[in-house]
Amino acid sequence: MAVSQAIPITRHPFANGSYKQMLIDGKWVDAASGKRFETHNPATGELLATVAEGDKEDIDRAVAAARRAFEGPWSKVKPFERQNLLLRLADLVEKNFDELSQLDTMDMGAPLSRTRAYRLRAVGMLRYYAGQTTAIHGETIENSLPGEIFSYTLKEPIGVVGAIIPWNGPLTATIWKIGPAIATGCTVVLKPAEEAPLTSLRIAELAMEAGIPPGVINVVPGYGETAGAALASHPDVDKVAFTGSHVTGQSIIRASAGNLKRVSLELGGKSPDIVFADADLDAAVPGAAMAVFANSGQICSAGTRLFVEQSIYEEFVGRVAEFGKKLQVGNGLDPNVQIGPLVSEEQLKRVTGYLDIGQKEGARALAGGGRVTEGALSKGFFVSPTVFAGVQDNMRIAQEEIFGPVISAIAFKDMDELVKRANNTTFGLGSGLWTRDVSKAHAVAKSLRAGSVWVNCYQAMDPAVPFGGYKMSGYGRESGKQHVEEYLNVKSVWIKTA
Ligand code: ADP
């Protein structure tokens, strides 16, 4: 592992140590309780801002504002106007993209080399939803009833959406929730993660600047157990769109039962990434490594179970380890850095705990295996990219989501057995395979039980292509036409004409 000791200048117009209020009904307000919490840069420990700490009372105020907006003038805003609002917001996000990506880097640690690469997922996503706005329509459906009775469907916005997002990509997560809401005519109360609330607040400022009416987008920062739980159980919220851990997802489902609100869940994973001996190994080595090390492994679809065909296992896993050792770890604001810190001390404990578990279970750490504390990095939550070899399917490091830069490399021989083993997880979010054999690629892609299969690549994402989980990775899709449908109700209308 190479360590960058550069300490870049961290002055930022938004994360300048000042106090940030929450956005309710188009106004910036304090928490009703007056409480505030701090958010820090996980690379340096530096205080970035204090933030109004919302809880139930603030969620109540925000949901009431979102309801008023939903039933008020917003319901009369035509698709073409909503499209213009999304396009204006897209332009503003584009204009401020460097500032926004830097804010993500400072608040949650992902290096600039990553956050800056997300233009398509941010600006392109908003423009995609803008395009969808005028494509929403019901159908005229011929029925078989006797007599003259005409039937058609209307697509209507579902209503007030409670959006709860994690910290691992605040810019894109915020856009993924508010984009389809504006496209469909819903209103939103968004609760960012307590670890990284700043980018959502800055996007809310831009949404106001774009002319999105008061109450349509509300942002209430706060903790999960208070603000998040209040939003998930709120009787006047029609849908919860959640991204986060499967354990929280389960409590969201329970909380949503009171009014049977619609729920979409994008949860965790333990995704298989499979390397066949016939693959282009020069491409597969960096591909499989970055399928896990990108964002320090804090990606729900990271390809953490690396299945490698027995005949190339030692060579391939050794090469992935060498690749991991060369990655530049450091403060993400340094443009040369490839691996930033983990988001928090809690996350550091969790990941280093799994590093201990892996050693105890008998896996061999070919690279990494611990915290990085050299020089300036001692102030942050850095873990070196780790490759565990000799991993067996039943080890905890092969079963449980670690959410850190840790590869569990597993050998396989037989193709039928491989598919069973790859599917032997409670999750089903991402999956990858590397081969030059197109028939094999199709066959394995078909048999993997996961929402995305990447062949000879990993983590490819596009605003038009749906993303989401099988099994305990959740349900519902984000991106693509399906995402827009998640925010719509279908009404059937019958008209007797004779
Ligand atoms: P992670 O482990 O990645 O932080 P979480 O699922 O804990 O994932 O957090 C994702 C989001 O869910 C955050 O915004 C967090 O505040 C929120 N959250 C946590 N617990 C709850 C809860 N009980 N109800 C609603 N939201 C919650």
Boltz pocket constraint, residues with backbone or C-beta under 6 A from the ligand:
constraints:
  - pocket:
      binder: B
      contacts: [[A, 164], [A, 165], [A, 166], [A, 167], [A, 191], [A, 192], [A, 193], [A, 194], [A, 222], [A, 223], [A, 224], [A, 225], [A, 227], [A, 228], [A, 229], [A, 230], [A, 232], [A, 243], [A, 244], [A, 245], [A, 246], [A, 248], [A, 249], [A, 251], [A, 252]]
      max_distance: 6.0
